[in-house]
Amino acid sequence: MSGYTSLEAMSTGLKKSSLNDGEKILTSEEQQAKINEVRRLIGQLPQKLSIYCSDASIARYLSARNWNVKKATKMLKDTLKWRSDYKPEEIRWEDIAHEAETGKIYRSNYIDKHGRTVLIMRPSRQNSKSTRGQIRYLVYCMENAILNLPPDQEQMVWLIDFEGFNMSHISVKVTRETARVLQDHYPERLGVAILYNPPKFFEPFFTVVKPFLEPKTYKKVKFVYSDDLNSRKIMEDLFDMDKLESVFGGNDTSGFEIGKYAERMREDDKKIPGFWTPGTNLPSPASEAVIAASLDSVALESDSDSSNNDKAENVALLRMESEEIVESNDHAAETGAANERNVGGGSGAVQRT
């Protein structure tokens, strides 16, 4: 339960970020009033979704929308519908183990100096052409990283290793869907993203993808190079170098082993159900359907401001540019899509989301 009740710590972090991101600076009382208003607008929820809507969780959605209650409520409502349909808390290791075999994404066995869990990403080890499968595995990794956050922490770190990366590993289709899921349904979960030794050709691609990223998200991305002294300091400030993997300039040479990692994930899966069962029974499918319908009836004003018009133009531009950059890769992705598995799931749930 602690991951959903760390409002005090969350508020402190939000106030610090406000000074840098132009976000509204609110007192604790003002923040709580807005959180209460969002909860009132959302209304009654089934148990799992109610646990999800802790003060700290609602605060993240408000922060992502600059503390605009109506926009944050709409964003949260969309996430609740997504979680009700996609059921990310029910994904288990055995459902996605085939995606994990190469170590393309995994949770490290160390945290950074701020207590944040660390997700390692190695795009050159991509082993699937299924967009659906890749996104499902990413969601599992996000849920697992959140499950392992300490009580006073709401964010994580991404360490992205570009060793062996080349143009064949780029898919704007997957990148677009990744950005959508992470920004729409995991707001303010990213503390910092370290792009480690990205090749020169990646920079133009990143510029093309930029329109899909929220300004606050873009500012959290850091380019780090192993031959740069300033980059070395960034890593030393964030990590215990004795625990950091050698590929990132650290002293740990153990590397990724799928067998050991699978055991860690199976053990984590066992922890999941207890987080969603604080002593009461879950509502029946029929009652969940009624409440899901009520989410559709929440009256919210549309966000028809100029920034959305700009985003629409950027999306159109990105689609045209992406066709030129990764035409061959998109073709491969479309071919692979015919073999995608249907989305499935196990049982239980993750509390810390």
N, C-alpha and C positions, 0 to 999 in steps of 0.2 A: 504493500500500500504506500510505502514511503515515496516511490517515484512520482506519485500523483499528488502529493501533498507538500512538495517543496516550494511553495509559493514565495516564501521569504527569500530563499536563495535565488529563485527565478527573478524576482523583482529587483534584487541587487544587480544581477547580470544585465537585466533590461535597462536599468538606469545608466549603467556604465556604457552600454552600447548606444544609448540615446545621444550621448555627447558626441559620438562619432558619426552617426548615421542620420542625423536630423530628425530623429524620432521624437514625438511628444514626450516631455518630461512630466510625469504625474507623481503625485504623492501616493503613498501606500493606500490611503483611504480612497483616493480617486480611482486607482487601479481596481480596488476591491468592488467599488460601485459599478464599474463597467463589467467586471467579471460576473457579478450578480445579475446584471441586466441581460447579458448574453445567455446565462443559464435560464432566466425567466422566458426569454424568447424561444429557446430550444424546447422547453417543456419537458414532460415526462419521457423517460427513456428506459429501455430494458437494462438489466443489471450491468452487462458488459460495457455497453456504451455509456452508462452512467458513471462507471468507474473510470472510463477514459476521460470523461469531462470533469476532471479535477480542476481546482483553481489554477494550478501551474500549467496544465494543458490549455485551458481557455486563455490564459495570459499569453501563451505562445502565439495563438491565433490572433489575438488582439495586437500583439507586437508586430506580427507580419502585415497587418493592415493599419499600422500607425494608430492603433487604439480607436479605430472607427467601429462602433458597436455593430452597425448594420452589415458592414462588409465582413467583419470577423464572424458574425453569426452565419452569414451565407456560406463563408468558407468552411466553417466547422460543420454546418449542416450537410454540405457536400461530402465532407470526409466521413461523417457518420453513415451516410447512405453507401459510400464506397466500402467502408468496413463491413457494413451489414451484407453487402453483396459479395465482395471479394474474400472476406473472412481471413485476413492476413494472420490473425492470431491462431488459426487452425493449421497453418502450414507446419509440417514436421520435416525433420532431416531426411527421412526416407523418401519424401516427396520430391526433394530437390537435390539429392546427393550426387546425381549424375552431372549436374551443373557445376558442382564444387570440385570435381576430381583434379583439375589442373591448378587449383589455388588462385583462380582469377579474382575472387573476392573472399576474404575471410576475416574473422575478428582476431586481432593479435592477443597474446597472453599477457600483455602489459598495458598500462594506461599512461596517459601523459601526465605532466606535473600538476595539471588542474583536476585530475581525477576522471578525465573523460575517456570513455572507451575508444579504441582505435580500430577502424576498418582499413585493411590493406586491400588495394585494388591493383591488379596487374592486367591491363587490357590486352597485352600481347598474348596472354594465355587463354583467350576466348576459345571455347570449345563447342559453341552452339550457334546455329543460325536462326534459332527460334526467338523472336522478339518476346513472345509471351513467356517462354521458359526463362529467359534472361531476367525479365522484370520480376517474375515470381521469385527467383532466387535472390534478387536484390532486396525485395520486400522481406524475405526471411532473414537476410543478414541485418537489415535495419531493425527488425523486431528483436532479434537476438542481441544486438548492440544496446538497444534501449533497455532490455531486460537486465543487462549487466551494469547499467549506470548506478553509481552510488546515490544515496538519498538526496544529497544536496546538489546534484548535477543533472542538467536537462539536455546537454549537448554532447556531441561526439566529434572525433577527428577522422578525416579521411587522408590516408597516405597512398598516393597514386604513383606507382613505379612504371616508368615508361621504357624500361630496358627491353630491347627487342621489338619495340613498337614501330609499325609502318602503316602506310596508307590502306593496306588490305584490312586492317583492324578497325577502320572508321566506318560507322554507319550512322548517318544523321537520323534515320528512322528510330534506332534504339536510343540515341542521345536525346531526341525530342521526347520520347515516352518516359525516359528516365527523369528528365527535368520536370516533366508534368507531374509524375507521381510524387517525387520528393518535395517539390515546392507546394503542391496542392494539399498533400496529405501528411507531410512531415515538416511543417513550418518551424523554423528556428531550432531545428535539431542539429544543424551543422555549426560547429564552432569554428573550424578552419579546415580548408582542403589544401594539402601540400601536393603540388604537381612536381614530381622529382625527376630531373633530367629529361624534360620533354624535348623532342626533336624540333628543329627549326620549322619544319613544315606544319607542325601542330598549331603554331601561333595563328596563321590565317584561318584554320578551321575553328579555333576557339573564338575568333572574332565573328565568324559566321553564326556560331551557336549562341553568342552573347545575347541576342534578342530574346531567347527563351529563358534567360536568367533574370531573376529579380535583382535590382541594384544592390540590395543588402547581401544577397548571395554572392554576387560577382566580387564584392569587396573582400569576401572571406577566402578567395582563391589566391594562393601564393605560389609563384614559380621559384623553384629551388634547384640549384645546380651544384653538383659535388665538387667542382673545381673553383667555387666562389666562396671566399671567406665569410662574407655576410650571410650566405646561405647556411654555412656551418653553424653560425651563431643562432640562426632561427631554429635549427634542429636541437642545439644544445639547450636553448631556452625552453623548449617544449618537452624534451624527453630525457630520461635517464639513459645516457649513451651505452651503458653496460647492458641494458635490456633491449635497446633498439637494434633491429636487424642490420647486418653488415651492408646489405644492399642500399640502405639509407644512410650509410656512414657510421653506423653503430658498431658495437663490439660482439653482438650475438651472431654466431655463425650456424645456429641450429637449422634454420630454414623451415619450410612448410612440409609437413608429412600428413597425407590425407588420412591415414589410419588413426593417428593420434587425434587429429582434428575431428574426425567423425565421432570418436568417443566423447570428446568435449561437448559436441553439439547434442548428442543423445542424452548426456547428463543434464544439459540445459533444458532440453525438451521436457524432462521429468519435472522441472520446477514450474513449468508454465501453468498448469490447471489451478494450482493453489492461489495464484494471483487474481483469478477471476471469481473466486468463490469465498467471499467474506462472511459466510454463515447463512446465506439465504439461497433458495433455489432459483435457477435461471427461469425466465418466463418461457412459456410454451411457444412453439413456432407461430401459432395463431395470434397470440398476443403481440409477438414481435412484428407480425405483418400489420397489425392495427397501428402500432406505434410508428412503424416505417411510413405508413400512409400519412400519419399526422405530421411527419417531417416535411412531406411534400406541401402541406398546407401552411407552413410557416410563411407569413407575409413579409417579404423583404423587397426593398427598392433595388433596382438594377444598378450596377456600377457603370454608368454611362459617362465616365469622365474622359478627359482628353488622353490620359495615359493609356486607357484601354484602346483608343483609336490608334495610338502610336504602336501598341503591341500588335494590333491586327495588321498594320502595315509591315511591321518587322517580320511577322510570321509569313506573310506573302512573299517578302523578299528572301527570307531564309529558304523557303521551299524552292524558289527558282535557283538560288545559288547552290543549294545542296544537290540538285540534280546534276549540276556541272561537276561538283567536287567528287561525289561518290556514286556516280551513276551505276558503275559496275557492281558496287557493294550492295546498293539497294536492290539490284536485280537478283543478286544472290540471296538477299534476305527474303525477297518475295518468293523465290523458289523454295527456300527452307520453310516458309510459313505453311506450305501445304502439309508438312510433316509435324506440325506443332501438336503437342498434347492438349487436351481439354483441361481447363483449370480444375483441380481437385483439392482435397484437403483432408486433414485428419480430425482430431478432436482436441479440446482444451483451448487455452488462450494465453496471450501475453498481456500482462497488466501495464508494463511501463512503455506506453506509446505516446 
